[in-house]
Amino acid sequence: MEQWLSVISEVGFPIVVTLFLLNRIESKLDTLNHSIQMLPMQLEKK
């Protein structure tokens, strides 16, 4: 049991950090994707 707690404590933090960073990157990629899709419409207006 003690070995499992050690493994979870060592691996758990990097997993949480990775998931947090992936979540942030995903929202930024969604914004970038939307901007790229709107670009042709903006260029037509000019």
DRENDOTOR-212812 format. One record per residue (C-alpha): x, y, z negated. Coordinates in steps of 0.5 Angstrom, whole numbers, plus 2048, in hexadecimal, padded with zeros to 3 digits. Layout:
// DRENDOTOR-212812
XYZ ...
END
This chain:
// DRENDOTOR-212812
800800800 8068057FE 809804805 802806809 80280C805 80980E807 80780C80E 80181180E 80581680A 80A81680F 806815816 800819814 803820814 80582081B 7FF81D81D 7FB82381A 80082881D 7FF825824 7F8825824 7F882C822 7FC82E827 7F882A82C 7F282D82A 7F583482B 7F8833832 7F1830834 7EE836833 7F383A836 7F383683C 7EB83683D 7EC83E83D 7F183E842 7ED839846 7E783E846 7EC844848 7EE84084E 7E783E850 7E5845850 7EB848854 7E884785B 7E284B859 7E6850856 7EA85185C 7E4851861 7E185785D 7E885B85F 
END
